[in-house]
């Protein structure tokens, strides 16, 4: 994931999501989908850990001067993600009450080419 300063914030987002996807695959999760959109927002990555669907929010911050990557997942962002999860499950014809699932956060900080990774399982 080599990113340079001439690239846009969109390409930085694509690079960080690609890094997070590869990181999770190396940890044993299976990739299902990415950038799943609904009216309320988007789910960055959808993975599977055994029989559990894992909905992943990826956040990158160059430094922690303003709270870091983890603090960027606000309560309003969490509500949007939960709405998108329910929409995904409905669209996939899965019961949201009986389908094992969780929401994880992958927080990347520091050098974008070699970031420090914090993986919060079942973050909210």
Contact map, one row per residue, 1 for C-alpha under 8 A:
1110000000000011011000000000000000000000000000000000000000000000000000000000000000000000000000000000000000000001100000000000
1111000000000010000000000000000000000000000000000000000000000000000000000000000000000000000000000000000000000001100000000000
1111101000010010000000000000000000000000000000000000000000000000000000000000000000000000000000000000000000000001100000000000
0111111000000000000000000000000000000000000000000000000000000000000000000000000000000000000000000000000000000000000000000000
0011111100000000000000000000000000000000000000000000000000000000000000000000000000000000000000000000000000000000000000000000
0001111100000000000000000000000000000000000000000000000000000000000000000000000000000000000000000000000000000000000000000000
0011111110110000000000000000000000000000000000000000000000000000000000000000000000000000000000000000000000000000000000000000
0000111111110000000000000000000000000000000000000000000000000000000000000000000000000000000000000000000000000000000000000000
0000001111111000000000000000000000000000000000000000000000000000000000000000000000000000000000000000000000000000000000000000
0000000111111100000000000000000000000000000000000000000000000000000000000000000000000000000000000000000000000000000000000000
0000001111111110000000000000000000000000000000000000000000000000000000000000000000000000000000000000000000000000000000000000
0010001111111111000000000000000000000000000000000000000000000000000000000000000000000000000000000000000000000000000000000000
0000000011111111100000000000000000000000000000000000000000010000000000000000000000000000000000000000000000000000000000000000
0000000001111111110000000000000000000000000000000000000000000000000000000000000000000000000000000000000000000000000000000000
1110000000111111111000000000000000000000000000000000000000000000000000000000000000000000000000000000000000000000000000000000
1000000000011111111100000000000000000000000000000000000001110000000000000000000000000000000000000000000000010001000000000000
0000000000001111111110000000000000000000000110000000000001000000000000000000000000000000000000000000000000000000000000000000
1000000000000111111111000000000000000000000000000000000000000000000000000000000000000000000000000000000000000000000000000000
1000000000000011111111100000000000000000000000000000000000000000000000000000000000000000000000000000000000000000000000000000
0000000000000001111111110000000000000000000000000000000001000000000000000000000000000000000000000000000001000000000000000000
0000000000000000111111111000001000000000000010000000000000000000000000000000000000000000000000000000000000000000000000000000
0000000000000000011111111100000000000000000000000000000000000000000000000000000000000000000000000000000000000000000000000000
0000000000000000001111111110000000000000000000000000000000000000000000000000000000000000000000000000000000000000000000000000
0000000000000000000111111111110000000000000000000000000000000000000000000000000000000000000000000000000000000000000000000000
0000000000000000000011111111111000000000000000000000000000000000000000000000000000000000000000000000000000000000000000000000
0000000000000000000001111111100000000000000000000000000000000000000000000000000000000000000000000000000000000000000000000000
0000000000000000000000111111100000000000000000000000000000000000000000000000000000000000000000000000000000000000000000000000
0000000000000000000000011111110000000000000000001000000000000000000000000000000000000000000000000000000000000000000000000000
0000000000000000000000011111111000000000000000111100000000000000000000000000000000000000000000000000000000000000000000000000
0000000000000000000000011001111100000000000000111000000000000000000000000000000000000000000000000000000000000000000000000000
0000000000000000000010001000111110000000000011110000000000000000000000000000000000000000000000000000000000000000000000000000
0000000000000000000000000000011111000000000011110000000000000000000000000000000000000000000000000000000000000000000000000000
0000000000000000000000000000001111110000000011100000000000000000000000000000000000000000000000000000000000000000000000000000
0000000000000000000000000000000111110000001111000000000000000000000000000000000000000000000000000000000000000000000000000000
0000000000000000000000000000000011111000011110000000000000000000000000000000000000000000000000000000000000000000000000000000
0000000000000000000000000000000011111100011110000000000000000000000000000000000000000001000000000000000000000000000000000000
0000000000000000000000000000000000111111111000000000000000000000000000000000000000010000000000000000000000000000000000000000
0000000000000000000000000000000000011111110000000000000000000000000000000000000000010010000000000000000000000000000000000000
0000000000000000000000000000000000001111100000000000000000000000000000000000000000000000000000000000000000000000000000000000
0000000000000000000000000000000000001111110000000000000000000000000000000000000110110000000000000000000000000000000000000000
0000000000000000000000000000000000001111111000000000000000000000000000000000000110010000000000000000000000000000000000000000
0000000000000000000000000000000000111101111100000000000000000000000000000000000110010000000000000000000000000000000000000000
0000000000000000000000000000000001111000111111000000001110000000000000000000000010011000000000000000000000000000000000000000
0000000000000000100000000000000001110000011111000000001111000000000000000000000000000000000000000000000000000000000000000000
0000000000000000100010000000001111110000001111100000001111000000000000000000000000000000000000000000000000000000000000000000
0000000000000000000000000000001111000000001111110000111100000000000000000000000000000000000000000000000000000000000000000000
0000000000000000000000000000111110000000000011111000111100000000000000000000000000000000000000000000000000000000000000000000
0000000000000000000000000000111100000000000001111111110000000000000000000000000000000000000000000000000000000000000000000000
0000000000000000000000000001110000000000000000111111110000000000000000000000000000000000000000000000000000000000000000000000
0000000000000000000000000000100000000000000000011111000000000000000000000000000000000000000000000000000000000000000000000000
0000000000000000000000000000000000000000000000011111100000000000000000000000000000000000000000000001000000000000000000000000
0000000000000000000000000000000000000000000000011111110000000000000000000000000000000000000000000011110000000000000000000000
0000000000000000000000000000000000000000000001111011111000000000000000000000000000000000000000000011110000000000000000000000
0000000000000000000000000000000000000000000001111001111100000000000000000000000000000000000000000000111100000000000000000000
0000000000000000000000000000000000000000001111100000111110000000000000000000000000001000000000000000111100000000000000000000
0000000000000000000000000000000000000000001111100000011111000000000000000000000000000000000000000000001111000000000000000000
0000000000000000000000000000000000000000001110000000001111100000000000000000000000000000000000000000001111000000000000000000
0000000000000001100100000000000000000000000110000000000111110000000000000000000000000000000000000000000011110000000000000000
0000000000000001000000000000000000000000000000000000000011111000000011011000000000000000000000000000000011110000000000000000
0000000000001001000000000000000000000000000000000000000001111100000010000000000000000000000000000000000000111000000000000000
0000000000000000000000000000000000000000000000000000000000111111000110000000000000000000000000000000000000011100000000000000
0000000000000000000000000000000000000000000000000000000000011111000000000000000000000000000000000000000000001111000000000000
0000000000000000000000000000000000000000000000000000000000001111110100000000000000000000000000000000000000001100000000000000
0000000000000000000000000000000000000000000000000000000000001111111110000000000000000000000000000000000000001000000000000000
0000000000000000000000000000000000000000000000000000000000000011111100000000000000000000000000000000000000000000000000000000
0000000000000000000000000000000000000000000000000000000000000011111100000000000000000000000000000000000000000000000000000000
0000000000000000000000000000000000000000000000000000000000000001111111110000000000000000000000000000000000000000000000000000
0000000000000000000000000000000000000000000000000000000000001011111111110000000000000000000000000000000000001000000000000000
0000000000000000000000000000000000000000000000000000000000111001001111111000000000000000000000000000000000111000000000000000
0000000000000000000000000000000000000000000000000000000000100000001111111000000000000000000000000000000010100000000000000000
0000000000000000000000000000000000000000000000000000000000000000001111111100000000000000000000000000000000000000000000000000
0000000000000000000000000000000000000000000000000000000000100000001111111100000000000000000000000000000000000000000000000000
0000000000000000000000000000000000000000000000000000000000100000000011111110110000000000000000000000000000000000000000000000
0000000000000000000000000000000000000000000000000000000000000000000000111111110000000000000000000000000000000000000000000000
0000000000000000000000000000000000000000000000000000000000000000000000001111111000000000000000000000000000000000000000000000
0000000000000000000000000000000000000000000000000000000000000000000000000111111100000000000000000000000000000000000000000000
0000000000000000000000000000000000000000000000000000000000000000000000001111111110000000000000000000000000000000000000000000
0000000000000000000000000000000000000000000000000000000000000000000000001111111111000000000000000000000000000000000000000001
0000000000000000000000000000000000000000000000000000000000000000000000000011111111100000000000000000000000000000000000000000
0000000000000000000000000000000000000001110000000000000000000000000000000001111111110000000000000000000000000000000000000000
0000000000000000000000000000000000000001111000000000000000000000000000000000111111111000000000000000000000000000000000000000
0000000000000000000000000000000000000000000000000000000000000000000000000000011111111100000000000000000000000000000000000000
0000000000000000000000000000000000000001000000000000000000000000000000000000001111111110000000000000000000000000000000000000
0000000000000000000000000000000000001101111000000000000000000000000000000000000111111111000000000000000000000000000000000000
0000000000000000000000000000000000000000001000000000001000000000000000000000000011111111100000000000000000000000000000000000
0000000000000000000000000000000000000000000000000000000000000000000000000000000001111111110000010000000000000000000000000000
0000000000000000000000000000000000000100000000000000000000000000000000000000000000111111111000000000000000000000000000000000
0000000000000000000000000000000000010000000000000000000000000000000000000000000000011111111100000000000000000000000000000000
0000000000000000000000000000000000000000000000000000000000000000000000000000000000001111111111110000000000000000000000000000
0000000000000000000000000000000000000000000000000000000000000000000000000000000000000111111111110000000000000000000000000000
0000000000000000000000000000000000000000000000000000000000000000000000000000000000000011111111000000000000000000000000000000
0000000000000000000000000000000000000000000000000000000000000000000000000000000000000001111111000000000000000000000000000000
0000000000000000000000000000000000000000000000000000000000000000000000000000000000000000111111100000000000000000000000000000
0000000000000000000000000000000000000000000000000000000000000000000000000000000000000000111111110010000000000000000000000000
0000000000000000000000000000000000000000000000000000000000000000000000000000000000000000110011111110000000000000000000000000
0000000000000000000000000000000000000000000000000000000000000000000000000000000000000100110001111110000000000000000000000000
0000000000000000000000000000000000000000000000000000000000000000000000000000000000000000000000111110000000000000000000000000
0000000000000000000000000000000000000000000000000000000000000000000000000000000000000000000000111111000000000000000000000000
0000000000000000000000000000000000000000000000000001100000000000000000000000000000000000000001111111100000000000000000000000
0000000000000000000000000000000000000000000000000011100000000000000000000000000000000000000000000111110000000000000000000000
0000000000000000000000000000000000000000000000000001111000000000000000000000000000000000000000000011111000000000000000000000
0000000000000000000000000000000000000000000000000001111000000000000000000000000000000000000000000001111100000000000000001111
0000000000000000000000000000000000000000000000000000011110000000000000000000000000000000000000000000111110000000000000001111
0000000000000000000000000000000000000000000000000000011110000000000000000000000000000000000000000000011111000000000000111111
0000000000000000000000000000000000000000000000000000000111100000000001000000000000000000000000000000001111100000000001111110
0000000000000000000100000000000000000000000000000000000111100000000000000000000000000000000000000000000111110000000011110000
0000000000000000000000000000000000000000000000000000000001110000000011000000000000000000000000000000000011111000000011110000
0000000000000001000000000000000000000000000000000000000001111000000010000000000000000000000000000000000001111101001111000000
0000000000000000000000000000000000000000000000000000000000011111000110000000000000000000000000000000000000111111001110000000
0000000000000000000000000000000000000000000000000000000000001110000000000000000000000000000000000000000000011111011100000000
0000000000000000000000000000000000000000000000000000000000000100000000000000000000000000000000000000000000001111111100000000
1110000000000001000000000000000000000000000000000000000000000100000000000000000000000000000000000000000000011111111000000000
1110000000000000000000000000000000000000000000000000000000000000000000000000000000000000000000000000000000000011111000000000
0000000000000000000000000000000000000000000000000000000000000000000000000000000000000000000000000000000000000111111100000000
0000000000000000000000000000000000000000000000000000000000000000000000000000000000000000000000000000000000011111111110000000
0000000000000000000000000000000000000000000000000000000000000000000000000000000000000000000000000000000000011110011111000000
0000000000000000000000000000000000000000000000000000000000000000000000000000000000000000000000000000000001111000001111100000
0000000000000000000000000000000000000000000000000000000000000000000000000000000000000000000000000000000011110000000111110000
0000000000000000000000000000000000000000000000000000000000000000000000000000000000000000000000000000000111100000000011111000
0000000000000000000000000000000000000000000000000000000000000000000000000000000000000000000000000000000111100000000001111110
0000000000000000000000000000000000000000000000000000000000000000000000000000000000000000000000000000011110000000000000111110
0000000000000000000000000000000000000000000000000000000000000000000000000000000000000000000000000000011110000000000000011111
0000000000000000000000000000000000000000000000000000000000000000000000000000000000000000000000000000011110000000000000011111
0000000000000000000000000000000000000000000000000000000000000000000000000000010000000000000000000000011100000000000000000111
